[in-house]
Amino acid sequence: MTAMNELQYENNLELLGQLRDRLQRLEDNDYMTAYYKGYSTSGATLEEIKEEIQLLQEQIRELEEQLDDFEW
């Protein structure tokens, strides 16, 4: 893999923020709604929300590792 340039770093940093925001919304809102009602406001089941949370956590972890490895 080639080293990231500063633009890629900035884009990844922005993407990381967006992923964290999405994860926060899922955990705070959709998960609880689906837990009590059986589905979220978007119509996703609790199982679908759990899967999306897990996927987001993996993406966040990968991005954090890429950003940690960035050399200035």
DSSP file (Angstrom, degrees, kcal/mol; ACC not computed):
  #  RESIDUE AA STRUCTURE BP1 BP2  ACC     N-H-->O    O-->H-N    N-H-->O    O-->H-N    TCO  KAPPA ALPHA  PHI   PSI    X-CA   Y-CA   Z-CA
    1    1 A M              0   0    0      0, 0.0     2,-0.1     0, 0.0     3,-0.1   0.000 360.0 360.0 360.0 136.6    0.0    0.0    0.0
    2    2 A T        -     0   0    0      1,-0.1     2,-0.0     0, 0.0     0, 0.0  -0.453 360.0 -94.4 -79.6 155.2    1.3    3.4   -0.9
    3    3 A A        -     0   0    0     -2,-0.1     2,-0.2     1,-0.1    -1,-0.1  -0.346  42.3-109.5 -67.2 147.2    1.7    6.1    1.8
    4    4 A M        -     0   0    0     62,-0.1    67,-0.2    -3,-0.1     2,-0.2  -0.482  26.6-138.9 -73.9 145.0   -1.2    8.5    2.3
    5    5 A N     >  -     0   0    0     -2,-0.2     4,-2.3     1,-0.1     5,-0.2  -0.501  33.7 -95.6 -93.6 176.6   -0.7   12.0    1.2
    6    6 A E  H  > S+     0   0    0      1,-0.2     4,-2.6     2,-0.2     5,-0.2   0.856 124.1  53.6 -63.2 -35.3   -2.0   14.9    3.3
    7    7 A L  H  > S+     0   0    0      2,-0.2     4,-2.7     1,-0.2    -1,-0.2   0.927 109.9  47.2 -65.4 -44.3   -5.3   15.2    1.3
    8    8 A Q  H  > S+     0   0    0      2,-0.2     4,-2.9     1,-0.2    -2,-0.2   0.898 111.2  53.0 -61.6 -39.9   -6.0   11.5    1.8
    9    9 A Y  H  X S+     0   0    0     -4,-2.3     4,-2.4     2,-0.2    -2,-0.2   0.942 110.6  46.0 -59.9 -48.5   -5.3   12.0    5.5
   10   10 A E  H  X S+     0   0    0     -4,-2.6     4,-2.3     1,-0.2    -2,-0.2   0.911 113.6  49.3 -62.4 -42.8   -7.7   14.9    5.7
   11   11 A N  H  X S+     0   0    0     -4,-2.7     4,-2.7     1,-0.2    -1,-0.2   0.911 112.1  48.2 -62.4 -42.6  -10.4   13.0    3.8
   12   12 A N  H  X S+     0   0    0     -4,-2.9     4,-2.6     2,-0.2    -1,-0.2   0.875 110.1  52.3 -65.8 -37.1   -9.9   10.0    6.0
   13   13 A L  H  X S+     0   0    0     -4,-2.4     4,-1.9     2,-0.2    -2,-0.2   0.913 111.6  46.2 -63.9 -42.7  -10.1   12.2    9.1
   14   14 A E  H  X S+     0   0    0     -4,-2.3     4,-2.0     2,-0.2    -2,-0.2   0.921 112.9  49.6 -65.2 -44.4  -13.4   13.7    7.9
   15   15 A L  H  X S+     0   0    0     -4,-2.7     4,-2.7     1,-0.2     5,-0.2   0.895 107.4  55.4 -61.0 -40.9  -14.7   10.2    7.0
   16   16 A L  H  X S+     0   0    0     -4,-2.6     4,-2.5     1,-0.2    -1,-0.2   0.913 107.3  49.7 -59.3 -43.6  -13.8    9.0   10.5
   17   17 A G  H  X S+     0   0    0     -4,-1.9     4,-2.2     1,-0.2    -1,-0.2   0.905 111.1  49.0 -60.9 -42.6  -15.8   11.8   12.0
   18   18 A Q  H  X S+     0   0    0     -4,-2.0     4,-2.4     2,-0.2    -2,-0.2   0.903 111.4  49.1 -64.9 -42.0  -18.8   10.9    9.9
   19   19 A L  H  X S+     0   0    0     -4,-2.7     4,-2.6     1,-0.2    -2,-0.2   0.906 111.3  49.6 -64.9 -41.4  -18.6    7.2   10.7
   20   20 A R  H  X S+     0   0    0     -4,-2.5     4,-2.5    -5,-0.2    -1,-0.2   0.896 110.7  50.2 -64.4 -39.8  -18.3    8.0   14.4
   21   21 A D  H  X S+     0   0    0     -4,-2.2     4,-2.4     2,-0.2    -2,-0.2   0.927 111.7  47.9 -62.1 -45.4  -21.4   10.3   14.2
   22   22 A R  H  X S+     0   0    0     -4,-2.4     4,-2.5     1,-0.2    -2,-0.2   0.914 111.9  49.7 -62.1 -43.8  -23.3    7.5   12.4
   23   23 A L  H  X S+     0   0    0     -4,-2.6     4,-2.8     1,-0.2     5,-0.2   0.915 109.7  51.6 -60.9 -43.9  -22.3    5.0   15.0
   24   24 A Q  H  X S+     0   0    0     -4,-2.5     4,-2.9     1,-0.2     5,-0.3   0.920 110.7  48.0 -59.8 -45.5  -23.3    7.3   17.8
   25   25 A R  H  X>S+     0   0    0     -4,-2.4     4,-2.8     2,-0.2     5,-1.2   0.918 112.4  49.3 -62.3 -43.8  -26.8    7.8   16.3
   26   26 A L  I  <>S+     0   0    0     -4,-2.5     5,-3.1     3,-0.2     6,-0.3   0.940 116.1  42.0 -60.7 -46.9  -27.2    4.1   15.8
   27   27 A E  I  <5S+     0   0    0     -4,-2.8     5,-0.3    -5,-0.2    -2,-0.2   0.901 122.2  38.7 -68.8 -41.0  -26.2    3.3   19.4
   28   28 A D  I  <5S+     0   0    0     -4,-2.9    -2,-0.2    -5,-0.2    -3,-0.2   0.861 134.4   8.5 -80.1 -36.8  -28.2    6.2   21.0
   29   29 A N  I  X5S+     0   0    0     -4,-2.8     4,-2.6    -5,-0.3     5,-0.2   0.842 125.6  41.3-111.5 -65.9  -31.3    6.2   18.9
   30   30 A D  I  ><S+     0   0    0     -5,-1.2     4,-2.9     1,-0.2     5,-0.3   0.879 114.0  51.9 -60.9 -42.0  -31.9    3.4   16.4
   31   31 A Y  H  ><S+     0   0    0     -5,-3.1     4,-2.3    -6,-0.3    -1,-0.2   0.944 113.8  43.3 -61.6 -47.7  -30.7    0.6   18.7
   32   32 A M  H  > S+     0   0    0     -5,-0.3     4,-2.1    -6,-0.3     5,-0.2   0.901 114.6  49.9 -66.6 -40.9  -32.9    1.7   21.6
   33   33 A T  H  X S+     0   0    0     -4,-2.6     4,-3.1     1,-0.2     6,-0.5   0.941 114.6  44.2 -61.8 -47.1  -35.9    2.2   19.3
   34   34 A A  H  X S+     0   0    0     -4,-2.9     4,-1.8    -5,-0.2    12,-0.3   0.847 109.8  57.3 -66.6 -33.6  -35.5   -1.1   17.7
   35   35 A Y  H  < S+     0   0    0     -4,-2.3    -1,-0.2    -5,-0.3    -2,-0.2   0.916 118.9  29.9 -63.3 -43.2  -34.9   -2.8   21.1
   36   36 A Y  H  < S+     0   0    0     -4,-2.1    -2,-0.2    -5,-0.1    -1,-0.2   0.844 133.2  30.2 -87.1 -36.0  -38.3   -1.6   22.4
   37   37 A K  H  < S-     0   0    0     -4,-3.1    -3,-0.2    -5,-0.2    -2,-0.2   0.690 101.9-117.2 -97.9 -21.7  -40.4   -1.4   19.2
   38   38 A G  S  < S+     0   0    0     -4,-1.8     8,-0.5    -5,-0.5     2,-0.3   0.290  91.2  46.4  99.0  -9.6  -38.8   -4.2   17.2
   39   39 A Y  S    S-     0   0    0     -6,-0.5    -2,-0.2     6,-0.2     6,-0.2  -0.980  80.0-116.8-158.4 156.5  -37.7   -1.9   14.4
   40   40 A S    >   -     0   0    0      4,-2.5     3,-1.5    -2,-0.3   -10,-0.1  -0.270  41.7 -93.2 -88.8 178.9  -36.0    1.5   14.2
   41   41 A T  T 3  S+     0   0    0      1,-0.3    -1,-0.1     2,-0.1   -11,-0.0   0.793 129.7  51.8 -62.9 -27.1  -37.3    4.7   12.7
   42   42 A S  T 3  S-     0   0    0      2,-0.1    -1,-0.3   -12,-0.0   -12,-0.0   0.482 123.3-106.9 -87.1  -2.2  -35.8    3.7    9.4
   43   43 A G  S <  S+     0   0    0     -3,-1.5     2,-0.2     1,-0.3    -2,-0.1   0.499  71.3 143.5  93.3   3.7  -37.5    0.3    9.6
   44   44 A A        -     0   0    0      1,-0.1    -4,-2.5    -5,-0.1    -1,-0.3  -0.509  47.8-123.0 -78.5 145.6  -34.3   -1.7   10.4
   45   45 A T     >  -     0   0    0     -6,-0.2     4,-2.2    -2,-0.2    -6,-0.2  -0.356  26.7-105.8 -79.2 166.4  -34.6   -4.6   12.7
   46   46 A L  H  > S+     0   0    0     -8,-0.5     4,-2.5   -12,-0.3     5,-0.2   0.898 122.6  52.3 -58.9 -40.9  -32.5   -4.9   15.9
   47   47 A E  H  > S+     0   0    0      1,-0.2     4,-2.2     2,-0.2    -1,-0.2   0.901 108.4  50.1 -63.9 -41.5  -30.3   -7.5   14.2
   48   48 A E  H  > S+     0   0    0      2,-0.2     4,-2.3     1,-0.2    -1,-0.2   0.890 111.2  49.4 -63.7 -38.9  -29.7   -5.3   11.2
   49   49 A I  H  X S+     0   0    0     -4,-2.2     4,-2.7     2,-0.2    -2,-0.2   0.913 109.1  51.7 -67.3 -42.5  -28.7   -2.4   13.5
   50   50 A K  H  X S+     0   0    0     -4,-2.5     4,-2.3     1,-0.2    -2,-0.2   0.915 110.8  49.2 -59.1 -42.6  -26.3   -4.7   15.4
   51   51 A E  H  X S+     0   0    0     -4,-2.2     4,-2.5     2,-0.2    -2,-0.2   0.911 111.7  48.0 -63.7 -42.9  -24.7   -5.7   12.2
   52   52 A E  H  X S+     0   0    0     -4,-2.3     4,-2.8     2,-0.2    -2,-0.2   0.896 110.4  52.0 -66.3 -39.0  -24.4   -2.1   11.0
   53   53 A I  H  X S+     0   0    0     -4,-2.7     4,-2.5     2,-0.2    -2,-0.2   0.932 111.2  47.5 -60.3 -45.4  -22.9   -1.1   14.4
   54   54 A Q  H  X S+     0   0    0     -4,-2.3     4,-2.0     2,-0.2    -2,-0.2   0.914 112.5  49.1 -62.9 -43.7  -20.3   -3.9   14.1
   55   55 A L  H  X S+     0   0    0     -4,-2.5     4,-2.4     1,-0.2    -2,-0.2   0.920 111.7  48.7 -62.2 -45.0  -19.5   -3.0   10.5
   56   56 A L  H  X S+     0   0    0     -4,-2.8     4,-2.8     1,-0.2    -2,-0.2   0.902 108.8  53.4 -62.2 -41.5  -19.0    0.7   11.5
   57   57 A Q  H  X S+     0   0    0     -4,-2.5     4,-2.2     1,-0.2    -1,-0.2   0.896 110.0  48.2 -61.4 -39.1  -16.8   -0.3   14.4
   58   58 A E  H  X S+     0   0    0     -4,-2.0     4,-2.4     2,-0.2    -2,-0.2   0.919 112.2  48.2 -66.0 -44.1  -14.6   -2.3   12.0
   59   59 A Q  H  X S+     0   0    0     -4,-2.4     4,-2.5     1,-0.2    -2,-0.2   0.906 112.1  49.8 -62.9 -41.6  -14.4    0.6    9.5
   60   60 A I  H  X S+     0   0    0     -4,-2.8     4,-2.7     2,-0.2    -1,-0.2   0.922 110.3  50.3 -62.7 -45.0  -13.5    3.0   12.3
   61   61 A R  H  X S+     0   0    0     -4,-2.2     4,-2.1    -5,-0.2    -2,-0.2   0.915 111.4  48.5 -59.7 -45.1  -10.8    0.7   13.6
   62   62 A E  H  X S+     0   0    0     -4,-2.4     4,-2.3     2,-0.2    -1,-0.2   0.923 113.0  47.2 -62.4 -45.2   -9.3    0.4   10.2
   63   63 A L  H  X S+     0   0    0     -4,-2.5     4,-2.8     1,-0.2     5,-0.2   0.911 110.0  52.8 -64.1 -42.2   -9.3    4.1    9.5
   64   64 A E  H  X S+     0   0    0     -4,-2.7     4,-2.5     1,-0.2    -1,-0.2   0.905 109.6  49.4 -59.8 -41.1   -7.8    4.8   13.0
   65   65 A E  H  X S+     0   0    0     -4,-2.1     4,-1.9     2,-0.2    -1,-0.2   0.915 111.2  49.0 -63.9 -43.2   -5.0    2.4   12.2
   66   66 A Q  H  X S+     0   0    0     -4,-2.3     4,-0.6     1,-0.2    -2,-0.2   0.919 113.6  46.6 -62.1 -43.1   -4.4    4.1    8.8
   67   67 A L  H >< S+     0   0    0     -4,-2.8     3,-0.8     1,-0.2    -2,-0.2   0.878 110.5  52.6 -68.1 -37.1   -4.3    7.5   10.4
   68   68 A D  H 3< S+     0   0    0     -4,-2.5    -1,-0.2     1,-0.2    -2,-0.2   0.853 109.0  50.8 -64.8 -34.2   -2.0    6.3   13.2
   69   69 A D  H 3< S+     0   0    0     -4,-1.9    -1,-0.2    -5,-0.2    -2,-0.2   0.562  83.5 117.2 -81.2  -8.3    0.4    5.0   10.6
   70   70 A F    <<  -     0   0    0     -3,-0.8     2,-0.5    -4,-0.6   -65,-0.1  -0.377  53.1-152.9 -64.8 133.4    0.5    8.2    8.7
   71   71 A E              0   0    0    -67,-0.2    -2,-0.1     1,-0.1    -1,-0.1  -0.933 360.0 360.0-112.0 129.6    3.9    9.8    8.6
   72   72 A W              0   0    0     -2,-0.5    -1,-0.1   -67,-0.0    -2,-0.1   0.453 360.0 360.0 -81.4 360.0    4.3   13.6    8.2
